[in-house]
Amino acid sequence: MTRRQLDGVIVKDTVQRPYPLSRYVKAWAVHAFTMTGVIWVILATRALMLDDYKMMWLWLGIALVVDAADGPMARKAKVLEVVPWFSGTMMDNIVDYMTWTMVPVVFMAEVLPFGGEHFAIGAASLAATSSMFCYANTKMKSSDWYFVGFPAAWNIVIVILWLFGTPAIFNWIVVIAFTILAVIPWKWVHPFRVKHLRIFNALAAITWVAITAVWVIIYPATPLWILIPWWISGLWLLVAGAIRTWRDRPDPEALIESAH
């Protein structure tokens, strides 16, 4: 910020001072890391086309790890300050929509039972459309970094349906339920940004993803040693969101008083 005198009035000029080359290198390295998401999308799509479902999920798993890591990296490198004209948030949302929603729902339409081809396309369209209420929602996160509404995690939902081999009616119930959850203010914990019990949330998320990756590799085997920690870590994350939602519930007495 500089100042200059103009007809006796002090005028402030906003001038972005250049950063050291190393700062630019770090910032663009983080952006490049996020951009690898499109590579994982291409590889996952190709695996889906070749009916190599295990490989598809593993490529999407790599994309998930990148998505979990690039945010903290960007904040540490202060990417937004160094390269303000290039929106890392927009890029991240584009990649996330493809990896968290689009590739998984195409897999869902092609592989999971929904009572016929047309019904499967309808279910996939419902899921893909519901994700718009996440990515286009300017109030997607609460002030304490919980997701407000289902955060379009269709990759997680669909891999679970595939691993358990659920029937068409159950799949429909799940798709409809999570579509509804996308538009109601139910809280979902962000395991790496919510400060309350962050270390336990992060540990639960890492455990769940790692075990799911192993399960995908050994599928269709489903040993008990997989299921026990898988359920414990998954339920921890769900309960954390449910507790936060319960704390935000309206006070019935206050609602009655406001009605009078």
N, C-alpha and C positions, 0 to 999 in steps of 0.2 A: 504494500500500500504506500503510495507516494502522495505528496501534497504540492500544489502549485497555486500561485496567487493570480487571480483573474478579477480585474476591476475591484480590488480591495476585498474580494471574497475568497476564502480558502476553499479550494475544490479538491476533493479526494479522487485520485485515479486508482482504479483497481488494476494492478499489473501482476500477472502471475510470474513470479520469479522462477527461473529455470532450476531444476533439481540436478543433482549430480547424475552422471550417466548410470551409475550403479543403481539408483532408485528407479530409473526408467526400465532398466534391464530386469529388475526384480518384479516390477509391476506387469510388464508384458510377459514375463515367465509365468506369472499366476494366470493371466488371461489365456496363455497357450495351454496351460494345464487344464483349464475349464474347457477349452476348445477340443481337447481330446475326446470329449463326450460324443462329438459327431462321429468319431472313428468307431467308438463302441456301439453306437446306433447302427452304423453300416454293417459291422461284423455281426451284431445280434440279428439284424434283419436278414442277412445272408444265411445265418444258421437256421433261422425260422423257415426260410424258403427251402432249405435242404432237409427239413424235418429233424434237424439236430437240436432238439429242445434243451438238452442239458447244456450244450455250448451256448445257446441263446441266453439262458438264465445266468450263466457265468459271465458273459460279456456285460449283461445288464448289472450284474453284481459289481463288476469293476467300475462301471459308470456310477453306481451308488456310492462307492468308496471315494471316487473323485469328487462327487457332489458334497460329501460330508467334509472333505478336507479343504476344498478350495475357498470356502467362506472364511474360516480362520486365517488362512494364508493371505487372503485379500485384505482383511482387516489389519493384520500385522504389517503388511507392506504398504498400507494406506494407499491402495490402488486408486481409489476414487479421487484423492487429492492430486496424485501424480499424473493420472490420465483421465481428467474429468470429462472429456468429450466422448469417451468410449464406455458405453453402459455395460458393465459386467453383470448387473442385475438382469438386464434384458437378455443378454446372452445365456445366462444361467437358466432363466425361465424357458427359453427356447429349447435348450438341451434337456432340461428336466421334463418338459412336456413330452418330448420324444421318448425318453428313457423310462419315466415313471408312468406314462399313460399310453402313448400311441402304440409303441411296439407291443407292450403287454396286452392291450385290448384287441389288437389284430390277432395275436396268439390265442386269446380267449375265444374269438369268433371262429378261428380255424380248428381249435383243438378241444375245447371244453364243450360238454353237452348242454344244449339249451332247448332241445326239442325240435331241432331242424335248422337248416341254413339261414332262413329268413329271420327266425327268432334269435339266432346267434348274432346276426348283424344288428338287430334291434338292441340287444343287450350291450353290444360293444359301442354302439352309437350313444346309448344312454350314459355309459361310463365315460366316454370321451367328452361328451357335452358337459357332464357334471364337473369335470376338471376345470372348465372355464370359470366356475365360481370360486376356484382357488386362485388361478393365475391372474385373473382380471379383477380380483377383489383387493381393493386398496386397504382394507381392514383385515387382512388375512391373519395377522399376528397381533396378539394382545401386547400391552405395555411390558409384560414380563416374559414375552417371547413364546407363549403357547400359541399353537395354531388354533384359529377360531373357525370351526367347520373342518370336515374331513380334508386333509391336505393332499388330495389327489394321489395317494399312495397305492395306485392300482397294481403296480408291480408286486407289492407285498401281498395284497388281497388275492391276486390271480395265481401267484406261485403257490400260495397255501391251498387254493382250490385244486390245483393240479397235483400237488403232492399227496393230498388226501383222496383224490379221485372221487370228488363229490358228484351226486346226480344232478340232473337238469333243474329240478324244482328247487333244490337247495341253492344252486348257483343263481337262479333268478331272485330268490329271497335276498341273497347277499348283495347282488348288484343293486336291487331296489333300495335296500337298507342303506348302503353306503352313498347312493345318490341322494337320498334324503338327508343323510348326515352332512353332506357337502353344503347344504343351505340352512342348517340350523347351528346356533352358537355353542356347539359341543366343543370342549377344549381337548387338544391333543398335544402331548408334551414334545417339545423339541429337545432331544436328548443332549445336545451339545451347547444350547444357548440358555435354556431355563436354569437359573442359578440354584433354585431349591433342589437339593439332593442331586446336583449335577453329576457328581462322580458316579453315583449309583445308576442314574439314568443312562449315562454314557456307557458304563460297563454292561448294563442290560442290553443296550442297542448293539454294541459290538459283539456280545455273546450271541444274540439272536441272529445277526447277519452271518457270523462265522459258522454257527451250527446249521443254518439253512443252506449255506454253500456246501457243507459236507453232505447234508441230506440230499441235495440235488445230485451230487456226484455219485452217491451210492444208491440212488433211486432205481428200482421201486422198493428196495429194502427200507424198513422203518423200525430200527432197533429201539429198545426202551431207553438206552443211554442217550439217544438223540432227543426223544420226546420229552423227558423230564426237564432238562435245562432249557429246552426250547419253549415249553409252556411257561416255566417260571419267569424267564426273561421277558417273554411277550406279554404276560399278564401284568408284570410290573409296570410296563410302559402304558398299558391300557388303563390300569387302576390310577396311575399318576394323573392322567388326563381326566378321569372320572371324578377324582377328588377335587381337582381344580374347578371342574364344572359345578360340582355340588356347592362349593364355597361361593360361587357367583349366582346361585339360584335366587330368584326374587323372594322377598319376605312376604308371605301370605297376608300377614296383618297389615303391613304397609300398603299392599295392593288394595285391601278392603277399605282402609282409611282414605286412600286417594280417590276411591270410587265415590265417596260420599261428599 
